[in-house]
């Protein structure tokens, strides 16, 4: 397993498709995962510390984990099949037993972003297949957060229900 860090949420132009961007901690590869607008919003809110008047779904899941005495230890990106990423939430219950729960990576990351010290990992095969190396002048970490928020708001303003219909 390769440790990852959450770089942030970006909007891929011109398609206005949100992605969550992860980076190898001990390497140079980035792992872009295309996600839905709802999950992108949830991750962006968590990273920016936005508190909503009512809990979002990912906040509720964190509350349920805590109420059940479970802790989220890690998110593992485990597979990439036919362009779809797969992940596991790695939890510890109150007895110390490890539990793995299947999850979409976007949901797993949105939950992890709300908790301190949750490790993100990817198996080698996923990084080998989907990881990208960027030139030094292409480093997405240098993007300003306010530009990301502006781009994401523009995406949300322009998206319609028809954009989510299957082709």
C-alpha positions in Angstrom: 0.0 0.0 0.0 1.2 3.5 -0.9 0.4 6.3 1.5 -1.5 9.2 -0.1 -2.4 12.8 0.8 -5.5 14.6 -0.1 -4.5 17.6 -2.3 -8.1 18.8 -2.9 -11.0 19.0 -5.2 -10.5 20.4 -8.7 -12.8 21.0 -11.7 -11.5 19.6 -14.9 -12.2 22.0 -17.7 -13.7 22.2 -20.3 -16.0 19.3 -19.2 -16.6 20.9 -15.8 -16.1 17.5 -14.2 -15.1 17.5 -10.6 -12.1 15.4 -9.5 -10.6 14.7 -6.1 -6.8 14.8 -6.4 -4.6 12.6 -4.2 -0.8 12.5 -4.2 1.7 9.8 -3.3 3.4 10.8 0.0 6.6 9.1 -0.9 6.5 9.6 -4.6 5.7 11.9 -7.5 2.5 10.5 -8.8 -0.9 12.1 -8.5 -4.1 10.1 -8.5 -7.1 11.9 -10.0 -10.5 10.4 -9.3 -13.5 11.7 -11.2 -16.4 12.2 -8.7 -19.9 13.6 -8.5 -20.7 17.2 -7.7 -22.3 16.3 -4.3 -19.2 14.4 -3.2 -17.0 17.2 -4.5 -19.0 19.7 -2.4 -18.8 17.5 0.6 -15.0 17.2 0.4 -14.5 20.9 -0.3 -16.7 21.8 2.7 -14.7 19.5 4.9 -11.3 20.9 3.7 -12.5 24.5 4.1 -14.0 23.9 7.6 -17.5 24.9 6.4 -20.2 24.0 9.0 -23.7 23.6 7.8 -26.8 24.2 9.8 -27.8 20.5 9.5 -25.4 17.6 9.1 -24.6 16.5 5.6 -24.7 12.7 4.8 -21.0 12.3 5.4 -21.3 14.2 8.7 -24.1 11.8 9.7 -21.9 8.8 8.9 -19.1 10.2 11.1 -21.7 10.7 13.9 -22.9 7.1 13.5 -19.3 5.7 13.7 -18.8 7.7 16.9 -22.1 6.6 18.4 -21.4 3.0 17.6 -17.9 3.2 19.2 -16.1 2.8 15.9 -13.1 4.7 14.6 -12.1 5.2 11.0 -8.4 4.3 10.7 -7.8 4.4 7.0 -9.2 4.6 3.5 -7.8 2.1 1.0 -8.2 2.6 -2.7 -8.3 -1.0 -3.7 -9.1 -1.4 -7.3 -9.8 0.2 -10.7 -12.0 -1.8 -13.0 -13.5 -0.6 -16.2 -12.8 3.0 -15.2 -14.4 2.7 -11.8 -12.4 3.1 -8.6 -13.2 1.0 -5.5 -12.3 1.6 -1.9 -12.6 0.2 1.6 -13.2 2.0 4.9 -11.0 0.4 7.5 -12.7 0.8 10.9 -11.9 -0.4 14.4 -14.8 -1.3 16.6 -15.0 -0.8 20.4 -13.5 -4.3 21.0 -10.5 -3.5 18.8 -11.6 -5.7 15.9 -10.9 -4.4 12.4 -13.8 -4.0 10.0 -13.6 -3.3 6.3 -16.6 -1.7 4.5 -16.8 -1.3 0.8 -17.2 2.3 -0.3 -16.9 4.6 -3.3 -13.6 6.4 -3.0 -15.4 9.8 -3.1 -17.6 8.9 -0.1 -14.7 7.4 1.8 -12.6 10.5 1.2 -15.4 12.8 2.2 -15.8 10.9 5.5 -12.1 10.8 6.1 -11.7 14.6 5.4 -14.0 15.2 8.4 -11.8 13.3 10.9 -8.3 13.8 12.1 -5.5 11.4 11.3 -7.3 9.1 8.9 -4.6 7.6 6.6 -5.3 7.3 2.8 -3.6 4.5 0.8 -3.7 3.0 -2.7 -2.6 -0.4 -3.9 0.2 -0.4 -6.4 -1.9 -1.6 -9.3 -4.2 1.4 -9.1 -1.3 3.9 -8.9 0.4 2.1 -11.8 -2.7 2.3 -14.0 -4.2 5.7 -13.1 -1.4 7.6 -11.4 0.1 10.5 -13.4 3.4 12.4 -13.0 3.2 16.1 -13.6 6.0 18.4 -14.6 7.2 20.7 -11.9 5.4 23.7 -13.5 2.2 21.7 -13.5 2.1 21.0 -9.8 -1.6 21.3 -8.8 -0.7 22.0 -5.2 0.2 25.5 -6.2 -3.4 26.3 -7.3 -4.9 28.9 -5.1 -7.9 27.7 -3.0 -10.0 30.7 -4.0 -9.5 29.8 -7.7 -10.7 26.3 -6.9 -13.8 27.6 -5.1 -14.6 30.0 -7.9 -14.2 27.2 -10.6 -16.4 24.9 -8.5 -19.1 27.5 -8.0 -19.1 28.1 -11.7 -19.6 24.4 -12.3 -22.4 24.3 -9.8 -24.1 27.3 -11.4 -24.0 25.7 -14.8 -24.8 22.1 -14.1 -28.3 20.9 -14.9 -30.2 17.6 -14.1 -29.7 16.6 -17.7 -26.0 16.5 -17.1 -26.5 13.5 -14.8 -28.5 11.3 -17.2 -27.0 8.2 -18.5 -26.0 8.2 -22.2 
